Amino acid sequence: MSKGLRARRASGGDMEKERETLQAWKERVGQELDRVVAFWMEHSHDQEHGGFFTCLDREGRVYDDLKYVWLQGRQVWMYCRLYRTFQRFHHSQLLNAAKAGGEFLLRYARLAPPGKKCAFVLTRDGRPVKVQRTIFSECFYTMAMNELWRATGEVRYQTEAVEMMDQIVHWVREDASGLGRPQLQGAPTAEPMAVPMMLLNLVEQLGEADEELAGKYTELGDWCARRILQHVQRDGQAVLENVSEDGKELSGCLGRQQNPGHALEAGWFLLRHCIRKGDPELRAHVLDKFLLLPFRSGWDPDHGGLFYFQDADDFCPTQLEWAMKLWWPHSEAMIAFLMGYSESGDPVLLRLFYQVAEYTFRQFRDPEYGEWFGYLSREGKVALSIKGGPFKGCFHVPRCLAMCEEMLGAL
Amino acid sequence: MSKGLRARRASGGDMEKERETLQAWKERVGQELDRVVAFWMEHSHDQEHGGFFTCLDREGRVYDDLKYVWLQGRQVWMYCRLYRTFQRFHHSQLLNAAKAGGEFLLRYARLAPPGKKCAFVLTRDGRPVKVQRTIFSECFYTMAMNELWRATGEVRYQTEAVEMMDQIVHWVREDASGLGRPQLQGAPTAEPMAVPMMLLNLVEQLGEADEELAGKYTELGDWCARRILQHVQRDGQAVLENVSEDGKELSGCLGRQQNPGHALEAGWFLLRHCIRKGDPELRAHVLDKFLLLPFRSGWDPDHGGLFYFQDADDFCPTQLEWAMKLWWPHSEAMIAFLMGYSESGDPVLLRLFYQVAEYTFRQFRDPEYGEWFGYLSREGKVALSIKGGPFKGCFHVPRCLAMCEEMLGAL
């Protein structure tokens, strides 16, 4: 943090008061993390087949036993991460559940081994139900395997991770035909921001404390960052979810689509990239375009909270859920603003962290049964009482709480 | 209508008052139909390429120029139907727009002629953007072509319709591989109720005043009716959207999914089947299971209106929009209850028509710019201000109004 900003924070002698507030939030966040992890440990483990139930109602009852590969991989990753990096989570119950989830993925995730394409959702006993023609199941598989290797030291997990990573990079940068998407004459060659975001996240994951892989993926990381930055359009006035591969705005709703929470998530992925690079200029750009801009445009002035989807020309989005308030954009915003503050010391970012965190803890927490609600109406009422489903598992909430606890501790 | 019920309606000498109410609704519905048709005629016609813009905002401005094949076919069908059956719509402007839409479909809808598979969405100039691995684009294509033949007398349209119908029947009853769905080991062989519904609707469409085709499709119509009736599950206490092909309940959310508006639409498809068959026993069953039952379970006791999705075990549905109030379930309910009353004379069904129609006209109409809003919050607030989009075009509202005007006139 620069001396000037340190001074600014200290000025008026409110340093002490601020430290107390940060300390209070650290405790609040840490206690919430314990409750959230307890919810998943109590309700989501499939003792019979391994892996995790994620379709859990408010109280944790399983309302469907399908196993979504994204969420299986994410929960394995989360458990290993907590086991590795938090003393109080360093216990065998968490590691064994992660291993059982990892073995379930190894055995069943791929549709036709040795082929690498993974299913999107499996039956409880591992038979494929649906496939997506995207890279995301494979990305979360890779995250899970890399963390399992770090948590257990078993090399076979890391081999799986690196081989899958090579396949994903091949699909994205050389030949996507393996994903099975039909080539249609009128289909725009759109790049969803999720693709370079996800890859950048994997570069960070695989390169962590691993000089060899960090080196192997340096160029890929720079490429991802460039691609994500191409989504800043309209003279820097909008982050668009989909642009052409050469960085031009696309026509129609697809081209105008905005997702403030996703831009904020990209923001903290890019901030970590800046830290690795030691690039303060890029950092300033990221803070401006991926943190402050999406918050300005995406925060609901009437009811608070971040809109899910917006249209850059202020047409009404066609997504029925566009005005709903979802849990994950708010967890990503908490991470982004706290990381932005930790890196820049700019008190504006700390105030935004407090604003988002207060809204999030007030609206999404369930003091009665634990874990957070995922889906609120525009006005902030619980619209779906489920705690987990096809897209909500043990990931965004504990990742946010764990990262915030660490960052608050460091401040 | 049975003498007994005629007497019941007349009893208490309220026959006259009732006739006045029906007459008032006939005028209200007729005027609304004029306003709705005017909206689409003014805003949706693509004079350059033919076909229709359906992504229209509240005022009718085009916010996207993609052409969704379902909606192209539906609008052609609707225009021809109005042209054929309503004196006041029997004008060349409507017919010419329908023909231009039909020619657009003939030229561009199919992905690889002479192959029959159609795109789901096309660019404004007819290049394919997306394909669905279902029969629905092809079904609406068939409806459009059959009506164009009826409106113009040009045989080439009818040839298109009959050939496409044969292909659809082949996909559904003999070999679905042409649809390109991957066979996955864990995927249940589920039958969505939409498939036999859509086919039954086509049987009605193609067989109308056409003894030869009516004969050709008699067995198919009976098969469709049997298949739809298989969706009545749990000892007749629930209509489930998805069942196994041999009529068993499926596990999980998929098996428990209910869609009250869809059941009501199936109800009036089946009522017309009963009329053709002259089967009063089946009619009584349909009125009970496809009209009264879905209304009892699907009508929101707190805010009025029909829920979009429900879970047969009262778990929270995973669809984010489950509690929203959509325009089409309400237009289908108006048709179903008025048809049920016309056929049975049961005053309970007439009261339900009034209840749904009052809610629908109050909540969905836009007195300012015409056409109806499509998507309301659970509480009945407009959630999306669009008048048309990827799934809402010139179809459910005018079809409902036209059919209700005819039925009210006949009463």
Interface residues (C-beta under 8 A of the other chain):
Chain A: C55 D57 R58 Y63 D64 D65 L66 L111 A119 L122 T123 G126 R127 P128 V129 K130 V131 P182 L184 Q185 G186 A187 P188 S251 G252 C253 D311 D313 F315 C316 P317 T318 L320 E321 W322 A323 M324 Y375 S377 R378 A383 L384 S385 I386 G389 P390
Chain B: C55 D57 R58 Y63 D64 D65 L66 L111 A119 L122 T123 G126 R127 P128 V129 K130 V131 P182 L184 Q185 G186 A187 P188 S251 G252 C253 D311 D313 F315 C316 P317 T318 L320 E321 W322 A323 M324 Y375 S377 R378 A383 L384 S385 I386 G389 P390
